[in-house]
Amino acid sequence: MKILKWTLFIVIILVVVVCVGGYLWLRSTVPDYDGRLTGPVKAPVTIARDGHGVPYILAETQEDGFVGVGFAMAQDRMFQMEMIRRATQGRLAEILGPDLVDVDKLYLALTAVKGLEDIYHELTPESKACMELFSQGVNLFLETGPLPLEFKALGFKPAPWRPADCLGVALLMAWDLNLAWSVDLIAAAVADKLGLEAAQAFFPKYPHEGPTIAPEGTFMTSGAAEFLQAGLKAREFFGRGAVSGSNAWVVSGEKSATGAPILANDMHLGFGQPAIWWQCGLIAGERRINGVLVPGVPLALAGYTPNLAWGLTNVMADDADFFVEILNPDNPEEYLVGQSWEKVTKITRTIPVKGAEPLEQTYRLTRNGVIINDLRTPVPIKGRVLAMRWSGQDNLGGAVQAFYSIPLATDWAGFSEAVSHFALPGQNFVYADKDGNIGWRMGFRIPRRKGDYNPIFPVDGHSGRYSWDGYEPYEAQPWLLNPPEGFIATANNKTIGSEYPHYISAYFANPDRITRIQEMLSLRGKLSAEDMKDIQSDFKSLAAGRIVPLILAAWEGHEKTPVQTQALEMLKNWDLVLAVDSAPAAIFEMTYSQLFAEAAADELGDLFRPWVENHYIASMAMDRWLTEASTVWNDQNTPETETRDDIIRRSMVKALERLAQETNEQDPSAWAWGQLHTLTFKHPFAGQSRLLDKLINLGPYPVGGGMFTVNPTQYRLWGDMAVISGASMRHIFDLSDPEQSRGSITTGQSGHFLSPHYGDQVALWLKADTQPLSLDRGTIQNRAKYLFTLNPPTRGD
């Protein structure tokens, strides 16, 4: 018996030792935020991190500051940086296997016209210098480690970081925020299926009455579907979710409680882990900036300096068109131009594939861009193909110069000059400065399209009638400075009215967010930073305000079950707020989601899911149908013609059945929106095992809000109610005292799941809250929880 006890005791001790040893080994992969290191700097650089692990780089010169940014970023996000680099260079399959070949093909197609190295060599000397210095900081970390656990799991060591690798971030963001590639291809497929006239009902124009920022044949071809699916797959891999949006507004001193401008910004992107954004303060020589960066690039995309603040929202610009090219049936390397055949340009790239032979991928280029059908294997060699003209083929590098220059600007003129370099993805730059000015600039190169055509549908490429003819000059773009309204607001809504002569887009967001923001800004008196937080956290649904009366009216005079009667009564008395504990919010959102399937799935068939993926376009089509009761939406599976009210009732019946099933509650008063509407921040390795998911994912968290609330928590209209995108960061800048500025991201600074800063900002995010920011050295050092110093080499080193 004693022997058995001792044996059991020894086994327990061994298990404990193994577990403790395993934990300590895992913990050793998390970088130490306290320490000293010799690095490529000319004077000591201090990396002071606050209680959330947010780094403040304190240096004598901006050159040394960029080195510090590179080192600190690599400490937190090296694996994320590596994934972005590999994706945009077509090298994911090399480490993750054949499943990612399609994504590699996609990004290689995007750089077939002009490669990242070519774009890098076109940059200004100062832009190249900052990326060179940043790369030195990244490589210092790669040399000294420790490397994140993911590298050990995949069995490879990252190559040294090159300055041109930074441009992969610009490519990723430009493509991720480009709507044309998905909308245009889906529109073409719907036109093929239903005819052009019917297709236009599914792709309506932006409502004429919606607010603007400034006052007042055969389309689809073989292989296009592969291009569309590759884009969606890439978006899923990086946790980008469906098409999202952003909010930004600024109020003048006359409207603010402090007497100085206050600027608020929350950019909406897909939810993944680690977070899309990385926070950083840089106080280095003439460069003093606090903002958010995308891992892989040393420049803040939104933030503030002692002189000014700025925020961003997506213009939703149309920066790509598709052209139908006719190939020579006797020679697939020729395409029709006018009345004669011309040679395509051929580009071949090698895609390394883990566990398989390398793949040789050839792309054909026409005068209108890369032939997207070449993503298909085998490559189609006859008939019609689609070539894509994308402004990213011309203007990708301008973003680097813009974000390099903005923090050095001291006034509106300098800021405007900096924004002039920015070309894509089209962004609304909302501005405030210490002198009390507020403004808006559109950063986008507007393509000069020849001919009169609807760019949402592909057009013929051989005639040349619709080819692009350069870009409109920056000086011709709309802008605002100190408007009489005392505020400027943008929420991906239409940029300017029909008085503007140049086409910008047809993809603008549902106007609910901008309408609600303008309403709150106009109705309140003097606005404080706390008011800005209230607006950022707003869950009121304007869509419900429009649609609930239609639901109630559809049931008038019809027999109802007790559950249906109770649900309708709850909707009738609802305050229209999509609160996490609200039962009527659950009833409305489930009914709203079901409406799309009941009204359009039979018409669109396999195209329903990709169509509804772009919820802005789908929602505006739904609003038009509900208003006009169009017969386009009649159920094709029934002999009788169904009315709008028939479909509304059927949608609600199915919604109530689904709610009872998914909540396991028959009583509607026991339902809550947050039971269904949950958020999980997922790591790229999620789904491998339940145990691993518990370690690397954050959530699920029940949340409020919906598709088009100011504080958006967007889900897929074709699937469950799980949240996939929303506010990825929040900023509130008070120009009366920059030290009162605040900001936060979704989860945490670190990408290491054992770090205390892997998810320590989630609690802030759930409350739409923020943490204090600073540009003052004394304040930064007083708040510092960690200190790391990079020292210059001494003689003999």
C-alpha positions in Angstrom: 0.0 0.0 0.0 2.9 2.4 0.9 4.5 1.6 -2.4 1.3 2.5 -4.3 1.0 5.8 -2.4 4.6 6.7 -3.1 4.2 5.7 -6.7 1.1 7.9 -7.0 2.9 10.8 -5.2 5.9 10.5 -7.6 3.6 10.5 -10.7 1.8 13.6 -9.3 5.1 15.4 -8.8 6.3 14.5 -12.3 3.0 15.8 -13.8 3.4 19.0 -11.8 7.0 19.4 -12.9 6.1 18.8 -16.5 3.2 21.3 -16.4 5.3 23.9 -14.5 8.2 23.3 -16.9 5.9 23.6 -19.9 4.4 26.8 -18.6 7.8 28.3 -17.9 9.0 27.3 -21.4 5.9 28.9 -22.9 6.3 32.0 -20.7 9.9 32.3 -22.0 8.6 33.2 -25.4 7.0 36.4 -24.1 9.4 39.4 -24.4 10.6 41.2 -21.3 9.5 44.9 -21.3 12.2 45.8 -18.7 15.8 45.7 -19.7 18.7 47.1 -21.7 20.1 46.3 -25.1 22.8 47.7 -27.4 21.2 48.7 -30.7 21.7 50.8 -33.9 20.9 54.1 -32.2 23.1 57.2 -31.8 21.8 58.1 -28.3 19.9 56.2 -25.6 16.3 55.4 -26.5 13.8 54.7 -23.8 10.7 52.5 -24.4 8.4 53.4 -21.5 5.2 51.3 -21.4 2.1 52.2 -19.4 -0.1 49.8 -17.4 -1.7 48.5 -20.6 1.7 47.8 -22.1 1.3 50.7 -24.6 4.9 51.9 -25.5 6.1 55.5 -25.6 9.3 55.8 -27.5 11.5 58.6 -26.0 14.4 59.6 -28.2 16.6 62.6 -29.0 16.0 62.3 -32.8 13.2 61.0 -34.9 15.7 58.7 -36.6 16.5 56.9 -33.3 12.7 57.0 -32.6 11.9 55.0 -35.7 14.4 52.3 -34.5 12.6 52.2 -31.2 9.2 51.8 -32.8 10.5 48.9 -34.9 11.9 47.1 -31.8 8.8 47.7 -29.6 6.4 46.7 -32.3 8.3 43.5 -33.0 8.2 42.7 -29.3 4.4 42.7 -29.4 3.4 41.7 -32.9 6.2 39.9 -34.8 4.1 37.0 -35.9 1.3 39.2 -37.1 3.8 41.3 -39.0 5.2 38.1 -40.6 1.7 36.9 -41.7 1.0 40.3 -43.3 4.4 40.2 -45.1 3.9 36.7 -46.3 0.4 37.2 -47.5 1.2 40.3 -49.5 4.2 38.6 -51.1 2.4 35.4 -51.9 4.2 33.2 -49.4 1.5 32.0 -46.9 1.2 28.5 -48.5 5.0 28.1 -47.9 4.3 27.7 -44.2 0.6 26.9 -44.0 0.1 24.6 -46.9 -2.0 24.3 -50.0 -5.2 25.7 -48.5 -3.7 29.2 -48.7 -2.5 29.0 -52.4 -5.6 30.9 -53.5 -4.7 33.8 -51.2 -1.1 33.8 -52.5 -2.4 33.9 -56.0 -4.6 36.8 -55.3 -1.9 39.1 -53.8 0.5 38.2 -56.5 -2.1 39.3 -59.0 -2.4 42.6 -57.2 1.3 43.2 -57.5 1.7 41.8 -61.1 1.4 45.3 -62.7 3.9 46.8 -60.2 5.7 45.0 -57.4 6.3 46.2 -53.9 10.1 46.6 -54.6 9.3 48.8 -57.6 6.9 50.9 -55.5 9.5 51.2 -52.7 12.1 52.6 -55.1 9.7 55.3 -56.2 9.3 56.6 -52.6 10.9 59.9 -51.4 14.3 59.6 -49.6 12.7 60.5 -46.3 10.0 57.8 -46.6 12.6 55.2 -47.4 14.9 56.3 -44.6 12.1 56.0 -42.0 11.3 52.4 -43.1 15.0 51.5 -43.2 15.4 52.7 -39.6 12.2 50.9 -38.5 13.6 47.7 -40.1 16.8 48.0 -38.1 14.7 48.0 -34.9 12.7 45.0 -36.1 15.8 43.1 -37.0 17.4 43.9 -33.6 14.5 42.1 -32.0 14.8 39.2 -34.5 18.4 38.8 -33.5 17.9 39.0 -29.7 14.4 37.4 -29.4 12.6 35.6 -28.0 10.5 34.7 -31.0 6.7 34.2 -30.5 5.4 30.7 -29.9 3.7 30.6 -33.4 7.1 30.5 -35.1 8.1 27.4 -33.0 4.8 25.7 -33.8 5.2 26.2 -37.5 8.9 25.3 -37.5 10.5 28.3 -39.2 12.5 31.4 -38.3 11.5 34.7 -40.0 13.9 36.3 -42.4 15.3 39.7 -41.7 12.8 42.5 -42.2 13.4 44.6 -45.3 12.2 48.2 -45.8 10.1 47.2 -48.8 8.2 44.7 -46.5 6.5 47.7 -44.9 4.6 48.3 -48.1 2.8 45.0 -47.6 0.8 46.8 -45.0 -0.3 49.5 -47.4 -1.3 46.8 -49.9 -3.3 44.9 -47.3 -5.2 47.9 -46.1 -5.8 49.3 -49.6 -7.2 46.0 -50.8 -9.1 45.3 -47.7 -11.0 48.6 -47.9 -11.5 48.3 -51.7 -15.2 47.5 -52.3 -15.2 47.3 -56.1 -13.6 43.9 -56.4 -16.5 42.2 -54.6 -19.5 44.4 -55.4 -18.7 44.6 -59.1 -18.2 40.9 -59.6 -21.4 40.1 -57.6 -23.3 42.7 -59.6 -22.1 41.2 -62.8 -23.2 37.7 -61.7 -26.6 38.9 -60.6 -27.0 40.7 -64.0 -26.1 37.5 -65.8 -28.7 35.5 -63.7 -31.6 38.0 -63.6 -30.9 40.5 -66.3 -29.6 44.1 -66.0 -32.8 45.8 -65.1 -33.7 43.3 -62.3 -30.1 43.4 -61.0 -30.3 47.1 -60.4 -32.9 46.5 -57.8 -30.3 44.6 -55.8 -27.7 47.3 -56.2 -29.6 50.6 -55.5 -28.0 54.0 -55.6 -27.4 55.9 -52.3 -30.7 57.4 -51.1 -31.1 60.9 -52.6 -32.2 62.3 -49.2 -29.3 60.7 -47.3 -26.8 63.2 -45.7 -23.5 64.0 -47.4 -20.3 65.1 -45.8 -20.3 68.4 -47.7 -23.6 70.3 -47.4 -26.0 70.3 -50.2 -24.6 41.0 -72.8 -22.5 38.8 -70.7 -20.6 40.1 -67.7 -19.3 37.1 -65.8 -16.6 35.0 -67.3 -14.9 31.8 -66.3 -12.5 32.4 -63.4 -14.1 35.5 -62.0 -15.8 33.4 -59.2 -12.3 32.2 -58.1 -11.1 35.7 -57.8 -14.1 36.7 -55.7 -13.7 33.6 -53.4 -9.9 34.2 -53.0 -10.7 37.8 -51.8 -13.2 36.6 -49.3 -10.8 33.9 -48.1 -8.1 36.4 -47.5 -10.5 38.6 -45.6 -11.4 35.7 -43.4 -7.8 34.7 -42.8 -7.0 38.1 -41.3 -10.2 38.3 -39.3 -11.4 41.3 -41.4 -15.0 40.0 -41.6 -17.4 41.6 -43.9 -17.4 45.2 -45.3 -17.3 47.6 -42.4 -17.0 51.3 -42.0 -15.9 54.1 -39.6 -17.1 57.2 -37.7 -15.3 60.5 -37.4 -16.6 63.9 -36.3 -15.2 67.1 -35.0 -16.9 70.0 -33.3 -15.7 73.6 -33.3 -14.9 75.6 -30.1 -18.2 77.3 -30.4 -20.0 74.0 -29.9 -17.6 72.4 -27.4 -17.7 72.8 -23.6 -14.0 73.5 -23.5 -14.1 76.3 -26.1 -11.7 74.4 -28.4 -12.3 71.7 -31.0 -13.0 68.1 -29.9 -12.4 65.3 -32.4 -13.7 61.7 -32.1 -12.9 58.8 -34.3 -13.7 55.1 -34.3 -12.6 53.0 -37.3 -14.7 49.9 -38.0 -12.9 46.7 -39.1 -13.1 43.0 -38.6 -12.5 41.5 -35.2 -9.5 39.2 -34.8 -6.8 38.6 -32.3 -4.3 40.1 -32.0 -5.9 43.5 -32.7 -5.6 45.2 -36.1 -4.1 48.3 -34.4 -1.1 48.8 -32.3 -0.9 51.9 -30.1 2.2 54.0 -29.7 3.5 57.3 -28.6 6.6 58.7 -30.2 8.4 61.7 -28.7 11.6 62.0 -30.8 13.1 65.3 -31.9 10.6 67.3 -34.0 8.3 64.3 -34.2 5.8 64.1 -31.3 2.8 61.9 -32.2 0.4 59.6 -30.3 -1.8 57.3 -32.4 -2.5 53.9 -33.8 -0.3 52.0 -36.3 -0.8 48.8 -38.3 1.9 46.3 -37.4 4.5 46.3 -40.0 4.7 50.1 -40.7 6.3 52.8 -38.4 3.7 55.6 -39.1 0.5 56.4 -37.2 -2.6 56.4 -39.4 -4.7 58.4 -36.9 -3.7 60.4 -33.9 -2.6 63.7 -32.5 0.4 66.0 -32.1 0.9 69.2 -30.1 -0.5 71.1 -33.0 -3.3 69.1 -34.5 -5.4 65.9 -34.5 -6.9 63.8 -37.2 -9.1 60.8 -37.7 -10.1 58.6 -40.7 -13.2 57.0 -42.3 -13.4 55.1 -45.5 -14.7 57.1 -48.5 -16.1 53.8 -49.9 -14.5 55.0 -53.1 -14.8 53.1 -56.4 -11.1 52.6 -57.2 -11.4 49.6 -59.5 -13.2 48.7 -62.7 -13.5 45.4 -64.6 -13.1 45.3 -68.4 -14.2 42.4 -70.6 -11.3 41.5 -72.8 -11.6 39.3 -75.9 -8.8 36.8 -76.4 -7.6 35.7 -79.8 -9.1 32.2 -80.2 -6.0 31.1 -82.1 -3.5 32.7 -79.6 -4.4 33.2 -75.9 -1.4 35.6 -75.6 -3.2 38.2 -77.8 -6.2 40.3 -77.0 -8.4 42.6 -79.0 -7.6 46.3 -79.1 -9.8 48.2 -81.5 -9.8 46.1 -84.6 -6.4 44.3 -84.1 -4.7 41.9 -81.8 -2.1 43.0 -79.3 0.3 40.9 -77.2 -0.4 40.5 -73.5 2.4 41.1 -71.0 3.2 37.9 -69.1 4.5 37.8 -65.5 5.4 34.5 -63.9 5.7 34.1 -60.1 6.7 31.0 -58.1 4.5 30.0 -55.1 6.3 27.8 -52.6 3.8 25.3 -51.1 4.4 23.4 -47.8 4.4 19.6 -48.4 4.0 20.0 -52.2 5.9 21.1 -55.3 6.3 24.8 -55.9 3.6 26.3 -58.2 4.5 28.4 -61.2 1.8 31.0 -61.6 1.6 33.1 -64.8 -0.5 36.3 -65.1 -1.4 38.1 -68.3 -1.6 41.9 -68.4 -3.6 44.0 -70.8 -3.7 47.8 -71.1 -6.6 47.7 -68.6 -4.7 45.7 -65.9 -4.3 42.1 -64.8 -6.5 39.3 -66.1 -8.2 38.0 -63.0 -9.2 34.7 -64.7 -5.6 33.6 -64.4 -6.2 32.7 -60.7 -8.1 29.7 -62.0 -6.3 26.4 -62.5 -6.1 25.4 -65.2 -5.9 28.9 -66.7 -8.7 29.6 -69.3 -7.2 30.2 -72.7 -10.1 31.1 -74.9 -13.1 33.5 -75.0 -13.8 36.4 -72.8 -11.8 37.3 -69.7 -11.9 40.1 -67.1 -9.1 42.6 -66.6 -9.0 44.6 -63.4 -8.0 48.3 -63.4 -7.2 49.2 -59.8 -5.7 52.5 -58.6 -3.5 50.5 -56.3 -1.4 49.7 -59.4 -0.5 53.3 -59.6 -0.7 55.0 -56.3 0.1 52.6 -53.4 3.2 54.4 -52.1 1.6 57.8 -51.6 0.2 56.7 -48.2 3.7 56.4 -46.8 4.6 60.0 -47.6 1.2 61.3 -46.3 1.5 59.7 -42.9 5.2 60.6 -42.7 4.3 64.3 -43.3 1.1 64.8 -41.3 2.7 64.7 -37.8 5.2 67.4 -39.0 2.4 69.8 -40.1 1.6 72.7 -37.9 -1.5 74.1 -39.6 -4.3 73.4 -42.1 -2.1 74.3 -45.1 0.6 71.8 -44.0 -1.9 69.2 -43.3 -3.6 69.6 -46.7 -0.3 69.4 -48.4 0.5 66.1 -46.6 -2.9 64.6 -47.5 -2.3 65.5 -51.1 0.1 62.5 -51.4 -2.6 60.1 -50.2 -4.3 58.1 -53.0 -5.9 55.0 -51.7 -7.8 53.4 -50.1 -9.9 56.5 -50.3 -10.1 58.1 -46.8 -11.9 61.0 -45.3 -9.4 62.9 -43.2 -11.2 64.8 -40.4 -9.1 67.6 -38.8 -8.8 69.9 -35.8 -5.9 72.2 -34.7 -4.8 74.1 -31.6 -5.8 77.4 -33.3 -9.5 76.3 -33.3 -9.8 75.3 -37.0 -11.8 72.2 -38.0 -11.7 70.7 -41.5 -12.2 67.8 -43.8 -10.0 66.6 -46.7 -10.6 63.7 -49.0 -7.5 61.6 -49.5 -8.2 59.8 -52.8 -7.1 59.9 -56.4 -10.4 60.0 -58.4 -10.0 57.9 -61.6 -10.8 59.9 -64.7 -13.2 57.5 -66.5 -13.9 58.0 -70.2 -17.4 57.5 -71.5 -20.8 57.5 -69.7 -21.3 54.2 -68.0 -22.2 52.6 -64.7 -18.9 51.5 -63.2 -20.5 48.9 -60.9 -20.9 46.6 -63.9 -18.0 45.4 -66.2 -17.7 47.1 -69.5 -15.9 46.2 -72.8 -12.2 46.7 -72.9 -11.4 46.4 -76.5 -13.0 49.6 -77.8 -11.1 51.9 -75.4 -14.2 54.0 -74.9 -14.3 53.3 -71.1 -10.6 53.1 -70.3 -9.2 55.3 -67.5 -7.5 58.5 -68.5 -5.4 59.3 -65.5 -6.7 60.9 -62.3 -8.5 64.1 -61.3 -6.2 66.7 -59.7 -6.2 66.9 -55.9 -7.2 70.6 -56.2 -10.4 69.5 -57.8 -11.5 67.5 -54.8 -14.1 68.8 -52.3 -13.0 69.9 -48.9 -14.4 71.8 -45.8 -12.8 74.3 -43.4 -14.7 75.8 -40.5 -18.2 75.2 -41.8 -21.1 77.4 -40.3 -22.7 74.3 -38.8 -19.9 74.2 -36.3 -19.2 70.5 -36.9 -18.1 68.0 -39.5 -19.2 64.4 -39.4 -18.5 61.4 -41.7 -19.7 57.8 -41.4 -18.9 56.4 -44.8 -21.9 58.3 -46.2 -22.0 60.0 -49.6 -19.2 62.4 -50.0 -21.0 65.3 -51.8 -24.1 65.9 -53.8 -24.8 65.7 -57.5 -23.4 69.2 -58.0 -20.0 67.7 -57.9 -19.0 66.8 -61.5 -16.8 63.8 -60.8 -17.9 60.3 -60.0 -16.5 59.0 -56.6 -18.5 55.9 -55.8 -21.9 54.1 -55.7 -20.9 52.0 -52.6 -21.7 54.5 -49.8 -22.8 53.1 -46.5 -26.4 52.9 -45.2 -27.0 56.5 -43.9 -28.3 55.4 -40.5 -25.1 56.1 -38.6 -24.4 59.5 -40.1 -28.1 60.5 -39.6 -28.0 59.5 -35.9 -24.6 61.2 -35.4 -25.7 64.5 -36.9 -28.9 64.3 -34.9 -27.0 63.9 -31.6 -24.5 66.6 -32.5 -27.2 69.1 -33.4 -29.6 68.5 -30.5 -27.1 68.6 -27.7 -25.8 71.9 -26.4 -22.1 72.5 -25.6 -20.4 69.2 -26.2 -17.8 67.6 -23.9 -15.5 64.7 -24.3 -18.0 62.7 -22.2 -20.7 63.5 -24.8 -18.4 62.2 -27.5 -18.1 58.9 -25.6 -21.9 58.8 -25.3 -22.2 59.2 -29.0 -19.6 56.5 -29.7 -21.5 54.1 -27.5 -24.9 54.8 -28.9 -27.1 51.7 -29.7 -30.3 53.3 -31.0 -31.5 51.7 -34.2 -32.9 54.0 -36.8 -33.6 51.0 -39.0 -35.9 49.7 -36.3 -37.7 53.0 -36.2 -38.5 52.6 -39.9 -39.3 48.9 -40.0 -41.1 48.1 -36.7 -44.2 50.1 -37.8 -44.2 48.1 -41.0 -44.0 44.8 -39.0 -46.9 45.9 -36.8 -49.0 47.0 -39.8 -48.3 43.7 -41.6 -50.0 41.8 -38.8 -53.1 44.0 -38.5 -56.3 41.9 -39.1 -54.4 38.6 -39.1 -54.7 35.7 -36.7 -51.8 35.5 -34.2 -50.6 33.0 -31.7 -50.1 34.1 -28.1 -46.3 34.2 -28.6 -46.7 36.3 -31.7 -49.1 38.7 -29.9 -46.7 39.1 -27.0 -43.7 39.7 -29.4 -45.7 42.4 -31.3 -46.7 44.1 -28.1 -43.0 44.2 -27.0 -42.0 45.7 -30.3 -44.8 48.3 -30.0 -43.5 49.5 -26.6 -39.7 49.2 -27.4 -37.4 52.2 -27.1 -35.5 51.1 -30.3 -32.2 50.6 -28.4 -30.3 47.4 -29.2 -29.3 46.8 -25.6 -27.6 43.6 -24.7 -30.4 42.5 -22.3 -33.3 43.6 -24.6 -35.9 41.1 -25.7 -37.5 43.3 -28.4 -34.0 43.9 -29.8 -33.6 40.2 -30.3 -37.0 39.9 -31.9 -36.4 42.8 -34.3 -32.9 41.8 -35.3 -33.8 38.2 -35.9 -36.8 39.3 -38.0 -34.7 41.8 -39.9 -32.1 39.2 -40.7 -34.7 36.7 -41.8 -36.3 39.2 -44.1 -33.3 39.0 -46.5 -33.5 35.3 -46.8 -37.3 35.3 -47.3 -37.2 38.1 -49.8 -34.1 37.5 -51.9 -32.6 34.0 -51.4 -34.9 32.3 -54.0 -34.2 35.0 -56.6 -30.4 35.0 -56.1 -29.7 31.3 -55.3 -26.0 30.7 -54.9 -25.4 34.5 -55.2 -27.5 35.3 -52.1 -24.6 34.9 -49.6 -22.0 36.9 -51.5 -24.6 39.6 -52.2 -25.8 40.0 -48.6 -22.1 39.9 -47.4 -22.0 43.6 -48.4 -24.7 44.6 -45.9 -24.7 48.2 -46.9 -25.8 47.5 -50.4 -28.2 44.8 -49.3 -29.7 47.0 -46.6 -30.4 49.8 -49.0 -32.0 47.4 -51.4 -34.2 46.1 -48.5 -35.2 49.7 -47.5 -36.2 50.3 -51.1 -38.2 47.1 -51.3 -40.0 47.8 -48.0 -40.8 51.3 -49.3 -41.8 50.4 -52.8 -43.0 46.8 -52.2 -41.3 45.8 -55.5 -42.4 42.6 -57.2 -38.7 41.7 -57.8 -38.8 40.1 -54.3 -41.8 37.8 -54.8 -41.1 34.2 -53.8 -40.3 32.2 -56.9 -41.1 28.9 -55.2 -44.8 29.6 -54.8 -47.5 30.0 -57.5 -49.2 33.0 -56.0 -47.8 36.5 -55.9 -46.8 37.3 -52.3 -47.1 40.8 -50.9 -44.6 42.6 -48.9 -46.7 42.0 -45.8 -46.8 38.3 -46.5 -43.0 38.1 -46.5 -42.8 40.3 -43.4 -45.1 38.0 -41.5 -43.4 34.8 -42.7 -40.0 36.3 -41.7 -41.2 37.1 -38.1 -42.8 33.6 -37.7 -39.5 32.0 -38.6 -37.6 34.5 -36.4 -39.7 33.7 -33.4 -39.3 29.9 -33.9 -35.5 30.4 -34.3 -35.3 32.5 -31.1 -37.2 29.9 -29.1 -34.9 27.1 -30.4 -31.6 29.0 -29.9 -32.4 30.3 -26.5 -34.2 27.2 -25.3 -36.9 29.6 -24.0 -40.6 29.7 -25.2 -41.4 32.9 -23.3 -40.3 36.0 -25.4 -39.8 38.0 -22.2 -36.9 35.7 -21.3 -35.0 36.4 -24.5 -32.1 38.8 -24.6 -30.2 40.2 -27.6 -26.9 39.3 -26.0 -27.8 35.6 -25.8 -27.4 35.4 -29.6 -25.3 38.5 -30.3 -21.9 37.5 -29.0 -18.3 38.5 -29.8 -15.2 36.3 -29.9 -11.9 37.7 -30.8 -10.3 34.8 -32.7 -6.6 34.0 -33.3 -5.7 32.8 -36.9 -5.0 29.4 -35.4 -8.6 29.2 -34.0 -10.6 26.1 -34.7 -7.8 23.5 -34.3 -9.0 22.3 -30.9 -11.3 23.4 -28.1 -8.4 23.6 -25.7 -6.3 25.7 -28.0 -9.3 28.0 -28.6 -9.7 28.6 -24.9 -6.0 29.7 -24.7 -5.8 31.9 -27.8 -9.3 33.3 -28.3 -11.0 35.9 -26.2 -14.7 35.6 -25.5 -17.5 35.0 -26.2 -18.9 38.3 -24.8 -22.6 39.2 -25.1 -22.8 42.7 -26.7 -25.5 45.1 -27.8 -25.7 47.2 -30.9 -26.4 46.1 -34.5 -25.6 46.5 -38.1 -26.1 50.2 -38.4 -26.0 51.6 -34.9 -23.4 54.4 -34.3 -21.6 51.8 -32.1 -21.8 49.0 -34.7 -21.6 45.3 -33.8 -22.1 43.8 -37.3 -23.0 40.2 -38.0 -23.7 38.2 -41.1 -27.2 38.6 -42.4 -27.0 35.1 -43.9 -25.7 33.3 -40.8 -25.8 33.4 -37.0 -25.8 36.6 -34.9 -22.1 36.4 -33.9 -20.3 39.7 -34.2 -17.7 39.9 -36.9 -16.8 43.6 -37.1 -17.2 47.0 -35.4 -15.2 49.7 -33.7 -11.6 48.5 -33.9 -10.3 51.5 -32.0 -11.6 54.7 -30.4 -10.0 58.2 -30.1 -11.3 61.3 -28.4 -9.0 64.4 -28.7 -9.6 67.6 -26.8 -7.6 70.4 -28.4 -8.0 72.6 -25.3 -5.6 70.3 -23.5 -4.0 67.5 -25.5 -3.1 65.8 -22.2 -6.8 65.0 -21.8 -6.8 63.0 -25.0 -7.9 59.3 -24.7 -7.8 56.2 -26.9 -8.1 52.4 -26.9 -8.1 49.4 -29.2 -10.2 46.2 -29.1 -8.1 43.7 -27.1 -4.5 44.5 -26.1 -1.1 45.5 -27.3 0.5 42.0 -27.2 0.1 39.1 -29.6 1.4 36.6 -27.0 -1.5 34.8 -25.3 0.4 34.5 -22.0 1.1 38.2 -21.8 -1.0 40.2 -19.4 -1.6 42.6 -22.3 -3.1 40.1 -24.7 -6.6 41.1 -23.8 -6.5 43.7 -21.0 -8.3 46.3 -23.1 -11.4 44.2 -23.7 -13.1 45.5 -20.6 -12.6 49.1 -21.9 -13.9 48.2 -25.3 -17.1 46.5 -24.0 -18.0 49.8 -22.3 -16.9 52.0 -25.3 -14.3 53.4 -22.9 -10.8 54.6 -23.5 -7.6 55.2 -21.5 -5.5 58.4 -21.1 -2.9 59.3 -23.7 0.0 61.7 -23.4 2.7 63.6 -25.3 4.4 64.9 -22.1 7.7 63.2 -21.1 7.2 63.7 -17.4 3.7 62.3 -17.5 4.8 59.3 -19.6 7.6 58.5 -17.2 5.3 58.9 -14.1 2.8 56.4 -15.7 5.5 54.0 -16.8 5.2 50.4 -15.5 8.0 49.1 -17.7 11.3 50.7 -18.9 13.5 49.3 -21.7 16.5 51.1 -23.0 18.3 50.8 -26.3 21.9 52.1 -25.9 24.2 53.0 -28.7 27.3 50.8 -29.3 30.4 51.7 -27.3 33.9 51.7 -28.7 34.9 48.1 -29.4 31.3 46.9 -29.8 
